[in-house]
């Protein structure tokens, strides 16, 4: 569901689990600014073929963007033939996909999953990477994907974008069956692996590979601001597809106490409303935020970017940010693409202590505020604004930490996992 990015928001489940939302940036193009060569290596004569099943751009979905970024980075390695895609479409939608999309599945038509499995088996595909989040597949708890897995006879590597410690029995059953048909599973946090271990999934079957981020240079925010018309401003930002799970209202409520001492503060809310939210309630949430801004007299201190941004534009705004804020309200969120991007840009971050944030912002890489608590958000942001040494040290720690999961590094890890699945 994401024609924008990050490399994150899984597509929302019909059950509307806000805690199952792991967010996204906002752009379909892939910008990998890397020290590695951007030219694909010459492939060997004995090519191996890989395919990916899940959502794909231009569908507006974090998993779609994640998959596009991952494929682009793997293709650059030149270890496989160009990757193929089997896309999953929601009801009554038509997408104009690029040529690598070889097959389309209608989300709520179970027979399409069987036909897709037959296609894989009759093709030259050697291994398939399934991108999983409950809400993007049809049936109760997305169980139609099991019809695909039961009928495919090629190795399957499953990437689990949402893993929760408190799944309902039916959800647990579907998850365990998916894993049983998978040769290997990939999760994006150690906390996710621990949850799977509690579900009695063998440790040997679980790989932890962090969500990827662009390999971009570390720059001082002041050097970027003038080109965006932000010179002289102290920039706070939050980005991704907008929905109630973001907790943006709590940052807005934190601003009055901050702007009294720092009148130059500007809070950027970057991203469109999540398409599934827009279908169900229109722009109600954004309108509520706008009303709150007016009530608090913050019109000069909050700015929405409710439009399509290229990844290059998005990264530029992130580089101009002084403090990145992820005030998400779901404690069980296991992966946040936007948080990973903030780390990749070397940003000082204030976050609520959801599972993914607790893991990646430990050891001084971020500060934690309480859930749904504007005063707590204000307190932690204030620490960073009034202590340059603390903020600079945090930025350096975040950037250094992110070097291990730039997209080229993540692609290498996936390449090894896919090769192992092929050769057993």
N, C-alpha and C positions, 0 to 999 in steps of 0.2 A: 504494500500500500504506500510505497514511498518513492516518489520520483525525486525526492530530495535526498537529504541524507539523514546519516551516519547511520551511518554506521551507527545504529540503531535503533528505531522503535519497532518492536515486533508489532504485528498487526493485531488490532484489538479483537479479543474473543467476544462472541455474542454475549457471554456472561459478564462482559465489561469489567474484568478484573483490572483495576488500576494498578495493582501491584504486579501484574504481568506485563506492564508496559515498560520496555526498556528503550530509551529514546533515540532520537535521530538528529542528524544535522538537516541541512536543507538543500540538496542539489544533486542532480543525477550524474553530472560529469565526474570523472575520476582524476584527481590531481595527486600524483605521487611525486613529491619533490624529494628525490633521493640522491644520495651520493653514488648509488649503484647505477649501472647502465640502464637506460630506459629503452634500449633496443633488445627485442627478444633474441635469445641465443639461437643458433642454427640447430634445428631438431635432428635427432638421430634418425636413421633410416627405419628402425623398428619402433615406430611411434606407439605410444600407449594413449588410450582415449579416456577422458574423464567427463562426467556430466554432473550437473547440479540440479536438484529439484527443490522448488520453493517459489516464493514470490520473486519478481524480477522487475527492474525498471523498464518502463516508466510508471509502474504501479507505485503509489505513494505509500511506502512501507519501509521501515528501517531494515528489515531482513532483505528486502529487495536491493537496497543500496549496499548493504553489507556484502551480499552475494556478488554484486557487480564489482565492488572494490577488490574482493578476494580473487575473483576470476582474473581481473586485469593484472593483478600482481603475480598470480601463478603463471599466467600466459607469458609474462616477461622472463620467467626462468627458462623457458624453452625445453622443459623436461617432458611435456605432453603435447599432443596435438591440441589445437585451439579448443577450449572447453565448450561443451554443449550445455544447453539449459532446457529443462522441462518446467514451464511456468504454471503457476496456479492462479486462476482468475476468480474473483468473486462473482456473484450472480449478476447477469445482464450487463456485463462489461466487455469492451473490446479494446485491446491495446495494440499499438503499432510497435512491435518488438524488433530488435536488431536480428540479423540473420542467424545468430548462434542459437536462438530459441527454436528448437526443432519440434516441440510438442507442447500442447496446451491442455491443462486439466481444468474442467469446470468444477469449482470447489464442492458443490453439492450434488454432483453426479458420480456415484460410486463406480460405475462401469468405466469412467474415464481413467480411474486409478489403475484398474486392471489392464486396460489398453496401453497405458503408459509403461507398465511393467513388461508387457509383451514387446513393446518397441525397444526397450533397453536390452532385453534378452536377444532380440534378433539383430541388434546393431553391433558395431565394433567397440562399444563402450566397455572398458575394463573395470571401472569402479565408479560408484555414484555417491556423491555427497548430498545427503538429505538435510535441508535446513528446517529445523522444527520449532514451531510455537503452536500451541493448541488451536488458537483462533484462526489460523490460515487454512485449515483443512476441514472438510465437511464431516457431518455426523456428530454424535454426542462426544464432547471432548476431542473433536478432530479424529475420530476413530477410523474414518475412511482411508487414512494413509496406511492403515494396517492391511487393507486389501491390496495396495501396491506392494508392500513388503512381503506379503505371503506369496505373491506371484512372481517376484523378480528373483533371478538366480545368479546375479552378479554381486560382488562384494559391495556392502553399503557402509559408509562412514556417516554417522548422524551427528550433526551439530545441534546441541540443545540450547536454545536462546532463553528459555525460561524454565527454571527449576525451583520449585517451592517446597518448603518443609511441611506444609499443612494441606497438601492436596486432598480433595475428596476421594473416597475409595474408587470411584469410576475413573477419575483423572489418574490416580496411581496405577490402576490396571492398564489403561491405555499406554501410559509412559513405560511401564515395565515390558509390555508386549513389543513396543517399538524398539526398545533396547535389546530385547531377546533376539530380534531379527537383524540387528545391526552387528557388524563385525567389530566395530569400534565406536565409541561415542566421544565427542569433544564438548567440553564445557569451558566457560570463559573466566571462571574464578575458582579458587580452592574451596570457597564456601559451597559452591555448587557440587563439587566432588564429594564433600562431606555429607551433603544432603542425600546424594545418590547412595553413598555407603550405608546411610541409615535405612535406605530402601532395599538393602541387601544386594546391591549391584556390585559385582566383583571389581576390586580396585584395578586389576589388570586390564579391564575393558575401558577405563576412563582416562582420557588425556585432557590436561588443562592447557589451553592455548588462549591467551588473552585476545580480546577484541583489538583489531588493528587500528592504527592511526597514521595519517600522512607523515612522511619524513620531511618536516619543515624546519627551517632554521630558528634558533632562539633569538628573539629580538626584543628590544626594550619597547614597551607600549607607546612611549612618547614619540618614537620615531615613525610610528604608523598613523597616529591620530590625525595629523594635518591633512593627509590625503583623503580622509573620511569626513572632514569638517568637524572634527572632535577636539581640536587643539584647545588646551586649557581645561578640558573636562576630566573628571575622575570617573572612569567607566566601570560599572558593574554590569554583568550580563548573564543571561540564561538563554539557551537556544534549544530548538527541537520542535517537533510537532506539538502544538499546544493542546492540552487537555487538563482536566481537573486534578489528575494525579501529579501534576508538576508542582503544585503548591505555590504558584507565583504570587497569589494574593498575600501570602505571609511576608514575602520580600517587600511588596508595596507598602504593607502596614509597618514595616520596619524603617522605611525611609524617613518619615518626619523627624525622628530623633537624630538621624544621621546628617540630614541636610542642614540642620541648625548650625552644626559646626563645620560642615563641608558643603557649602552651597553650590559647589561646582560639580556635585555628583549627578551623573546621568545613568539611569538603569535601562539597558537595552534588552527588549524581549524579542528575540529573533526566531521567526518561524511562523508558518501558517497553522491554522487549526487542524487537528488530526482529521482526515477525511471521514473516518467512521463516526467521530464526534459530530462533525458537520452534518452528516446524514441524519443523525438522531435528534440533534438539538440546535442545529444551525450554529450561529455565532454567539449563543447565549453566554458562554463562559467569558469570551473576550469582551463582550459588552458589559458584563458584570465587573470585569477588571477595569474597564474604562470609567465606569461610574465611580468605582472606588478611588481611582486616581483623581477624579474631579472633586469628590467629597473631601479628600485629604489635601487638596491644593497642590498637587504634584505634577501639574501639566508640563512644567518646564524641567522635570526631573525623570520622566519616564518616556520612552519612545518605543513604539512597536515597529518592527520590520515584518509586516504581514504580506510578504511577497516571495516570489521565487528568487533564491540567491544561488549563484553558481558556487561551487565548492571554493573556488579561489576567493570570491567575495566573502564567503563565510569565514574562511581562515583569516582573512585580513581583519575582520571585526573581532575575531577571537584574539588575534595578536595585539589589537588595540585595547584589550580589556585589562583592567588593573586587578579586579577581583571577580572570579567566576563563582556563581552561586547555583547549587543544585538543591533546592528546598523540597525535594520529593516527599510525598506523604506515605508511601508504601514501604514499610521496613523490610519486606522480603524481596525487593527488587535486586536481581542477581547480576544484571549487566546494564551498563549505561554507556552507550556509544558517545554521547556528548561529553561525559566526564572523561572518557579516554582521550577525546580530542583536546580537551582543556589541558590534560597532563602533557599531551604531545606538543602543545604550544608553550609549555612551561608556565602555566598560570597558577597563581595562588588561589586556592579554592576554599569556600565555606560550604559545607554540605550537611544535610541531615544524615544520621548514621544508618542508612539502608545497607544491606549486605555487601553490595559491590563497593560502595564508598568506604565502608569500614576496612575493607581489605586493601584497596589501592591508595587510600589517603593516610594510612598508618605511617609511623616513623617520621612524623613531621612534614608529610607531603600535603597536609591540609588541616583545616580546623573544622570541628563539628558543632552544630547547633542543634537544639531540640526540635522535634517534630512539631509543626503547626504553632511555632512560638516566635512571633515577630521580635520580641525583646531579646531573645537569645540570638537570633540572626543579626540584629543590630550590634550586639555586644561583640560577636566574633568578627564581623566586618570591620568594626571600629579598631580592633586590635591590629588588623592588617593595614588599615589606612594610616594609623598613627605610629607604626613601627616599621620603618623602611627596611631595617636590617632583617627583621622577621620575614617580611614579605619577599625580599630578594633571596634569602636562603631557601624559602619554600619554593620559589620559582625554579631555582637551580636543582633542588632535589626532585621536583616533579619532572622536569625535562630529562634529567639523567635517568630516572626510573623508566620513562617512556621509551627509551632507546631500544629496549628489548622487545617491544611490540609494535614497531613501525610496520607498515604493510609488507615491505620486502622481507622482514624477519618472520612475520606471521605466515607469509606464503611459503617460506622455506619449511616451516614446521608442518604445514598442511601437506606439502609435497612429500615429506618423509612418511607421514601417516597414510597418505593415499598409496604410495609405493608399497608400503608394508602390507596394506590390505590386498593389493593386487598379487603380491608374491608370497603372502602368507608366512 
